[in-house]
């Protein structure tokens, strides 16, 4: 009796399976199209996510670079003792660098090889210093590695000095190859008495 019931069940399963003819060509095409659309959406989503991640990391590193450069520039100007300005008396052309002990110092933009770069394009911030023989050279404020990780560039747009209030006004910009990312306008109050246009 058990064998009969078992045989009936096996025959029933065989009959059910033999009635199934599989997928039609239309069903296979529809499944393929759905799979292709899903994979395309996933690819575009991953591309978008990667781009947004890279932009976020670039912005983050630009802010960090801006903060580091701001600290170094503040230190330079906070402890300076003399400044040479242009004819209008506000734009700083040269200053005494307390870090390097040089009087003919000036902020400039240089390329990765240490040559003066186009100010509008940006580069690495350096201080122009005068050697003992009277020639000028560039001393980078921070390591080149700080810029290179995300292809960042920087420039000091303006440095002005307000004699009446004894304050330096600085504008620092950080950019990448596409556009300006961060602009920092900050003030520095020197701790020493600043002498103007002392030759």
Secondary structure, 3 states (H helix, E strand, C coil): CHHHHHHHHHHHHHHHHHHCCCCCHHHHHHHHHHHHHHHHHHHHHHHHHHHHHHHHHHHHHHHHHHHHHHHHHHHHHHCCCEEEECCCCCEEEEEEECCCCEEEEEEEEECCCCCECCCCCCEEEEEEEECCCCCEEEEECCCCHHHHCCCCEEEEEEEEEECCCCEEEEEEEEECCCCEEEEEEEEECCCCCCEECCC
